[in-house]
Each structure stands twice: as C-alpha cells, then as structure tokens.
Amino acid sequence: MNCEATCTIKCFETLPEFCMGMKHIPSKLFYIGNTKLLQKPKISIVGTRKPTAYTKSYTHLIAQKLSHAGVCIVSGGAMGVDALAHSGAGADNTIMVAGTGLDVRYPSINHALIKEIETKGLILSQFEAGEPSLKWNFPLRNELIVALCEALIVTQADLKSGTMHSVAYAQAMGKKIYVLPHRLGESEGTNMLLAKGLAEPLYDIDALVALYGQVSPQIVDSFLAYCDTQPLYHEAIEKFANKVFEYECLGKIVVHNGRLVRV
C-alpha cells in the first residue's frame, strides 16, 4: 500500500556510522520520522512470523520493559515477532527497517502500525521509493537491523529462517545474542544456538533491562524475574532454596500445578 502524500521521505547526506560495519554497505539510506532515536541505546528484537502464545507474551514484555528504561527497539515491521516488538516498545520509541521503498507499507496487514511509526518513530530503508517486497531485499534489511543494535534478541526462530540470517550477521559483527528459552521441539533455531553456546538465554528480563537501560541494578529483583518464567517448583528450590520459602511467606509467589507463579 502506498504512503500518503503527507509522508516525507528523506535521504541521509552521509551514511550513518553504524552502516560502516556492514558487509553490504548501502549506497543510500532513506528515512521517515525522528532521527533522534538513532542517538539512543538500541536493541533489535526479531523472530518468527508465527509466534506461539508464550513468545507473543514475552516478546511484548521484553520490548516494553526495555523501552520504559530508555532503550529504543529495532525490528523489521513484519508479521509476528517484529510487530509485537514495535508495539511493545511504543511507536515513539521504535525503529522499523523496511525491505521495500518507504512509499510502500509492507506488509499491508501492519498498515496501521507502520503509519503510526512513520508519525511518531523512525523508519529506515536502503531501497529507493517504489521498490516492492522482493525476497532478496530482506537479507539486506536484516543486516541493517543488526548493524543498528547493541545486542540482538531472538524470541523464536526455526532452523531454516530469515531470522537465522540475522543471527549470522550478529555473529559476524560481534554483537551479543540473546534468545528466549523454549521447550524441546519448539523454536529449534534458538535451541540450537543455546546448545552450541552461541547465545545467552533470557531468564532474567529485569537484569537485561538493567544492563542496557537506565535502571539501577540495585532495584532489580532477579528472583521475581525468574518467577516470571513460571519455573518448576523443584528447580526453583535447587537454585534459590530459602528465597522460595521467604517469598511464599511474603505472598509474592504461589505454587500452581507444580510451578512458581508470581502474584
């Protein structure tokens, strides 16, 4: 769907510094919106177009908490994880990297979200106006998403997916990679990264926020953040022992179906 005439597409006079670390350095970089977001700490969140309910919940939560701590969230505007990341961050604190020209709002199902980001956030593209959604554009878009960020978070991904191309770019650029833990048989791409020690599991969202955002680490309660993952009771006892009993007595957690649940 075409962008209304009110959209102003501009081009950087010189390429921003973050482009210099890319293998495929764009010849031009176009934008719509607030370029001041480029000055903020940035984390990219990417993943499948078909997330599970668990992935949906935590993608939104991670983006929301990071955004509240002053971190700008970067993603690709696609269905699924990308849209959840942008929405969780809020349109005024997110950067979308498009795989089309900026006069094309793609995918059309995210038209309203993309329009809001144009107005309140920032959209970038290395493609000229009128460029459609060609399949070979998206690996290039993925590299730009990674180049922008301090760290990459993958909340769900299959082994053979575009998201794993983003992971490869992050490895080449020396970026930190985090993944949302999943059960066996799910999100086999992220499970493989964990098995090979190529990514760090996200067990403690508040600790991540404290690391990258404007939050004092002293106020982060790592045990409650751990309880947000609803761990098995016996596993929690092994890791935290007396803390489990203390927080039960304080009424901060309960045991439900063999798992700890935060109240």
C-alpha positions, 0 to 999 in steps of 0.5 A: 500500500502506498504512503500518503502524500503527507509522508516525507521521505528523506535521504541521509547526506552521509551514511550513518556510522553504524552502516560502516560495519556492514558487509553490504554497505548501502549506497543510500539510506532513506528515512521517515520520522525522528532521527533522534532515536538513532542517538539512543541505546538500541536493541533489535528484537526479531523472530518468527512470523508465527509466534506461539502464545508464550513468545507473543507474551514475552516478546511484548514484555521484553520490548516494553520493559526495555523501552520504559528504561530508555532503550529504543527497539529495532525490528523489521515491521513484519508479521509476528515477532517484529510487530509485537516488538514495535508495539511493545516498545511504543511507536515513539520509541521504535525503529522499523527497517523496511525491505521495500521503498518507504512509499510502500507499507509492507506488509499491508496487514501492519498498515496501521502500525507502520503509519503510526511509526512513520508519525511518531518513530523512525523508519529506515530503508536502503531501497529507493521509493517504489521498490516492492517486497522482493525476497532478496531485499530482506537479507539486506534489511536484516543486516541493517537491523543488526548493524543498528543494535547493541545486542540482538534478541531472538524470541523464536526462530526455526532452523531454516529462517530469515531470522537465522540470517540475522543471527549470522550477521550478529555473529559476524559483527560481534554483537551479543545474542540473546534468545528466549528459552523454549521447550524441546521441539519448539523454536529449534533455531534458538535451541540450537544456538543455546546448545552450541553456546552461541547465545545467552538465554533470557531468564532474567528480563529485569537484569537485561533491562538493567544492563542496557537501560537506565535502571539501577541494578540495585532495584532489580529483583532477579528472583521475581524475574525468574518467577516470571518464567513460571519455573518448576517448583523443584528447580526453583528450590535447587537454585534459590532454596530459602528465597522460595520459602521467604517469598511464599511467606511474603505472598509474592509467589504461589505454587500452581500445578507444580510451578512458581507463579508470581502474584 
